């Protein structure tokens, strides 16, 4: 089997491992550390994560440049590039260290809601994370070497082993009574060992070379010109999703971080479930754009992919709406208690707002094919800054729910309104037909969801006190949902996506 196929399998295995570990391990950590220390541990590297953005997207661009050198067979050019990128990362690492040390005296001002004990713990974790981040920066120059040579098996296996080792160490340490400082130390040690192995693998088996001939200014300009838009796109994600825990820590205190972070985690699981579909259509979109296919054909494909997303995301969204509170009570209720209600509302606000952008995700692929991502980045960067400011203000008065509400309002303006105007007037896509055909056939499924909601009001709450009762209710609901959607919403071409055996049970229409 080829490196690419095995690498893809390993990536999927890693995805499921991370999801499983996150589901099982996170409540265990929360229970062992408590809400306050868990919140501090969660945001230990937040400020440093911002400083790490000083690489301006260079980390994400290394694979692209190294792949070009490999394609040309230019070993000398690759060695010259690695020398310059390593020097750049070393300078950036030094800057991150100095900047982080300059920020250190003001941590108390940044997090005024922290108690003195919480602030002392945060200072320790902050310094540990800062020095680790600064020391790891030079190693980023090697990240794209194995990918550019299409070697995925060994890095995938090592990444899987590192993840499992980290999980095992976390369980052992917490069971023995160690706390967040020990967890952070373990994470640093595993990171250093992984980087050491990567250095050996790149310069040993892969025979990479690094050469320093002085600064190549034209090369550096080329690198920054390419990586700038990747940096801005990453910055948008940080503004939208990476600042929430820090804002809650600043405005509400350490204990409320866990309340918000679990609502955000449900949203992230929801987001990941949609990514397995859209990327598969990018080659087809590029081909259609290359041959100047009519915009109506692109709209047809856009609608087709969106309807498949509705089938999948609809089950997850309505499931969280109907059973999310019960799930959170079982998952983390022992530690968060009544605060799971706030977590559920946060999850609903975030998930509901990103549903339309996820359903329309093929629009992003079409924009990439037309090289129009600059327009998207400019619009969403402005909106994400507004999201940051609005979320901060609302969180002062309404806590985690206020922060999520600020994100929801910003997403409605940026992703629902501005992006659809861009699709319509910049890309020439038929947005009105998209919405008309995407929602066509949803009336009966929506009535079914409403009926289930009414029925749940008469079911005793004791029924959901165990995982068995929860899974029975969710299983019955999901089976009926799939039958109704496949017979009342799905088109024949969409039903063909099902395996033959599933079709016999879910499809009653000829």
ZIPEPE-V442574 format. One record per helix or strand of 2 or more residues. SS is the DSSP state (h for helix, s for strand). FROM is the first residue (numbers start at 1). LEN is the number of residues. If there is no record, write none. Layout:
ss:SS from:FROM len:LEN
ss:SS from:FROM len:LEN
This chain:
ss:h from:3 len:40
ss:h from:46 len:10
ss:h from:58 len:15
ss:h from:75 len:30
ss:h from:107 len:4
ss:h from:116 len:27
ss:h from:145 len:4
ss:h from:153 len:23
ss:h from:180 len:24
ss:h from:217 len:26
ss:h from:244 len:8
ss:h from:255 len:36
ss:h from:295 len:65
ss:h from:362 len:8
ss:h from:373 len:53
ss:h from:431 len:9
ss:h from:443 len:14
ss:h from:461 len:4
ss:h from:467 len:22
ss:h from:492 len:4
ss:h from:500 len:7
